[in-house]
Amino acid sequence: MASNSNVNNCTTSCCVFNFYTKTVYNPNPTRLWSRFNYVCPCPSGQVECSTDFLKLDERRKAEILKYKANSSNITKKQQYANAASNRWLTGRKRSWATQTDTYTNPNTSALQRVGDVLVCNNNNVSCSLTSSSDVPGKVQTLCYNPTVPLYNYKVTRTYSSGGTKWPQYYGPEPTQTQYTTTTVYDWRNIAIGQSKTFTISDGLYQPYQLEVGYNITITYSDTDSITGTITAIAVNDITLTITAFTRATYAIVPLITTTGPQPAIAGSVVNPVFNIRPSTTIPPNQPEIVANTFITDGECYLFSVNGDPVTHPVVINIVGTEIQRPNSNSVNIQLYPSAPTTPTPFTFPSGCFVGTKQIPVIEALTFGVAIDHGFPVGGSFTNPINFCGVINGYTLPYAPLGVISIISVQ
């Protein structure tokens, strides 16, 4: 028989067995079904053991070819006759010498003799050609060596149901994709029963670990989290019906405040775009809105053309880099037919999220109506038009990154 060499610097067959079944074998993990596993060839605690799986296979083949279950089909009388004539060595001790009245032989087995001691050759390895046992295939030498452990000969297999029809795996937990989202909503207005859409950040199409009906939790921080049921999945967007949430207490504070309006008002314009001039802010030269900030509301000094008795709706938008500005962030305000002595408030019901530090631009959609604007002291109504008023909001203590975890399935 051919012989294979040890691998992975193994010194025991257990090492070889583990190397092939856990390293060389592919895929890894080796098996997910509830099936039996072969045991290590070596008995527990036996260090010196064959490391050659070809020899293990040869030992098992030789054992099979012995046909030990009374292969000759002899009768009980024949078995007794064999035992009485010492042809069976299982029932009585073997004799190494013989003596009669006329004959003496102290070494009937022709063993090596050293002085008065017979050296017993305990090598019980016997070999024969495979053709002698009608083994099909290429003729080769097949040896019986009782010192090689009999491995995988009579295997007791236990098949468990695994609890379900699906594969059961009790090894290390397979690596799972950790889904995250950078979508965040104004925490002041989160409520149970709302339907919100979140974009999965991993860029996967139809995330395979998330399905409609799953209950998930999106955790942004130790204080802010949203729990809900997935009601729809479209490409990388999941729609969630909120069933629970936690949030910190966020106080609304002025983010940008400008000086008061000039007493003299000049000019009118359709759909004006306003800049925030640092010299007109209080304190001066600090007009930036920091990153991870929600703009919630503000005040302005817009009014319609003098003499126009009709109020006009205007939509206020915040424009800039990395600003979440869905349509719900734009709200209508009514303008008055004369210059207001007090500012006109406006709100963003869903908040306007600012992702990076910047000076935003404010635009007013007037739907074709020319409006006047009270520009701040030190500002101008000519390009660039300076914003006059207040921008309010709050800043999150973290960069929005919600970690999604599945809590149950339906």
Stockholm file with secondary structure:
# STOCKHOLM 1.0

chainA/1-410         MASNSNVNNCTTSCCVFNFYTKTVYNPNPTRLWSRFNYVCPCPSGQVECSTDFLKLDERRKAEILKYKANSSNITKKQQYANAASNRWLTGRKRSWATQTDTYTNPNTSALQRVGDVLVCNNNNVSCSLTSSSDVPGKVQTLCYNPTVPLYNYKVTRTYSSGGTKWPQYYGPEPTQTQYTTTTVYDWRNIAIGQSKTFTISDGLYQPYQLEVGYNITITYSDTDSITGTITAIAVNDITLTITAFTRATYAIVPLITTTGPQPAIAGSVVNPVFNIRPSTTIPPNQPEIVANTFITDGECYLFSVNGDPVTHPVVINIVGTEIQRPNSNSVNIQLYPSAPTTPTPFTFPSGCFVGTKQIPVIEALTFGVAIDHGFPVGGSFTNPINFCGVINGYTLPYAPLGVISIISVQ
#=GR chainA/1-410 SS CCCCCCCTTCSSHHHHHHHIIIIISSSSSSCCSSCCCCCCSSCTTCCSCCCCHHHHHHHHHHHHHTCTTTTTCCCHHHHHHHHHTTCCSSSSCCCSCEECSSCEESCTTCCEEETTEEECCCCCCEEEEGGGGTCCSSCCEEEECTTSCCCSSSCCCCCCCCSSSSCCCCSSCCCCCCCEECCCCCGGGCCTTCEEEEEBTTCCSSCTTCCTTCEEEEECSSSCEEEEEEEEEETTEEEEEEEEEECCCCCCEEEEEBCCBCSSCCCCBSSCEEECCGGGBSSTTCCCBCSSEEEEEEEECEEECTTCCSCCEEEEEEECTTEECCGGGCEEEECCSSCCSSCEEEEEEEEEEECSCBCCEEEEECTTCCEEECCBTTCCSSSSEECCEEEEEEECSSCCCEEEEEEECC
#=GC SS_cons         CCCCCCCTTCSSHHHHHHHIIIIISSSSSSCCSSCCCCCCSSCTTCCSCCCCHHHHHHHHHHHHHTCTTTTTCCCHHHHHHHHHTTCCSSSSCCCSCEECSSCEESCTTCCEEETTEEECCCCCCEEEEGGGGTCCSSCCEEEECTTSCCCSSSCCCCCCCCSSSSCCCCSSCCCCCCCEECCCCCGGGCCTTCEEEEEBTTCCSSCTTCCTTCEEEEECSSSCEEEEEEEEEETTEEEEEEEEEECCCCCCEEEEEBCCBCSSCCCCBSSCEEECCGGGBSSTTCCCBCSSEEEEEEEECEEECTTCCSCCEEEEEEECTTEECCGGGCEEEECCSSCCSSCEEEEEEEEEEECSCBCCEEEEECTTCCEEECCBTTCCSSSSEECCEEEEEEECSSCCCEEEEEEECC
//
